Amino acid sequence: MGVLIFTHDATRYRVGHYVEGEGVICAPNVPDLTVIAHIARPSAKDMEGWLDVVSYRMVVVCKTPPKMDDERVIYDHKPSKREDFMPAIKASLTWSDRLRSWAQVRRVPYPLLAAFMRENDRNIEMWRSAALGFQWVPQEMQVAALHFQCKPVRRPTFPKKAKKGDEDPLPHGFRESDVYARQIAEMDHAVGNDIRTIAPDTMPKKAKKRKQTKQEWL
């Protein structure tokens, strides 16, 4: 009979054979395997479905666990000290010896490391490599994909929290990674007209409100 554990911190369970990632990335019916799943808001119904499948141990990392009345469910929510990941992040961004810095970086949560990487490395191949393995491999391997392809910099740039109202909204149909999204929406009349039809509120503030005439070559 396996157990289902809810916790804030999975550090103590990263021993022996284990896999870890966002959501359940591996069936927990493998003997002697600990499955660590990061789930923001786990529901009691979903968790009950896993109880009969767990062979050894399934650890759910979350802030607020669901209430479950079952002897196989364990609540391990003891307050833990907040870990400082900044030394490890700086090592990943500045050290040329990637193997030496990896010993520290492997503990950094993927979303936190990715936020710093976006500000310091625009290498598209690195992000493609990370995207291929996202949600299909443990978090440690996702972190490794970023760390070992990142080129060290002398002075790392820290991500800044955007202030509301300081920047135009992202035009409809574009992604956050599209650097020139607002310029394209303003200068390309064909793209701008489509946005004005579908989601006019997302057009840049400097752009004209009315649809523009498209210029075509004869």
CORQUICOR-V734535 format. One record per pair of residues at least 6 apart in sequence whose C-alpha atoms are under 6 Angstrom apart, sorted by the first residue. I is the first residue (numbers start at 0). J is the second residue. D is the distance in Angstrom with one decimal. If there is no record, write none. Layout:
i:I j:J d:D
i:I j:J d:D
This chain:
i:1 j:53 d:5.0
i:1 j:54 d:4.7
i:1 j:55 d:4.2
i:1 j:56 d:5.4
i:2 j:56 d:5.1
i:2 j:71 d:4.8
i:2 j:72 d:5.9
i:3 j:57 d:5.0
i:3 j:72 d:4.8
i:4 j:58 d:4.7
i:4 j:72 d:5.9
i:4 j:73 d:4.7
i:4 j:74 d:5.9
i:5 j:58 d:6.0
i:5 j:59 d:4.9
i:5 j:74 d:5.0
i:5 j:75 d:5.8
i:6 j:60 d:5.1
i:6 j:75 d:4.8
i:6 j:76 d:5.0
i:7 j:60 d:5.4
i:7 j:61 d:5.7
i:7 j:76 d:5.8
i:16 j:32 d:5.3
i:17 j:32 d:5.4
i:17 j:33 d:4.4
i:17 j:34 d:5.7
i:18 j:34 d:5.2
i:18 j:137 d:5.8
i:19 j:35 d:4.6
i:19 j:36 d:5.9
i:19 j:137 d:4.5
i:19 j:138 d:5.9
i:20 j:36 d:5.6
i:20 j:137 d:4.5
i:20 j:138 d:4.8
i:21 j:36 d:5.8
i:21 j:37 d:4.8
i:22 j:36 d:4.9
i:22 j:37 d:5.4
i:22 j:38 d:5.5
i:23 j:36 d:5.2
i:27 j:34 d:6.0
i:27 j:53 d:4.9
i:28 j:52 d:5.5
i:28 j:53 d:5.0
i:28 j:54 d:4.6
i:30 j:54 d:5.6
i:30 j:55 d:5.9
i:31 j:55 d:5.5
i:33 j:56 d:4.9
i:33 j:57 d:5.7
i:34 j:57 d:4.8
i:35 j:57 d:6.0
i:35 j:58 d:4.6
i:35 j:59 d:6.0
i:36 j:59 d:4.9
i:37 j:59 d:5.9
i:37 j:60 d:4.8
i:38 j:61 d:5.7
i:39 j:61 d:5.4
i:42 j:65 d:5.9
i:43 j:65 d:5.3
i:87 j:103 d:5.1
i:87 j:104 d:5.0
i:90 j:100 d:5.6
i:91 j:100 d:5.9
i:92 j:151 d:5.0
i:93 j:151 d:4.6
i:93 j:152 d:5.1
i:93 j:153 d:5.9
i:105 j:139 d:5.9
i:109 j:142 d:5.5
i:115 j:158 d:6.0
i:125 j:148 d:5.7
i:129 j:144 d:5.6
i:167 j:203 d:5.5
i:168 j:201 d:5.5
i:170 j:201 d:4.7
i:170 j:202 d:5.5
i:184 j:190 d:5.8
i:184 j:191 d:4.7
i:185 j:206 d:5.4
i:188 j:211 d:5.9
i:188 j:213 d:5.8
i:192 j:210 d:5.3
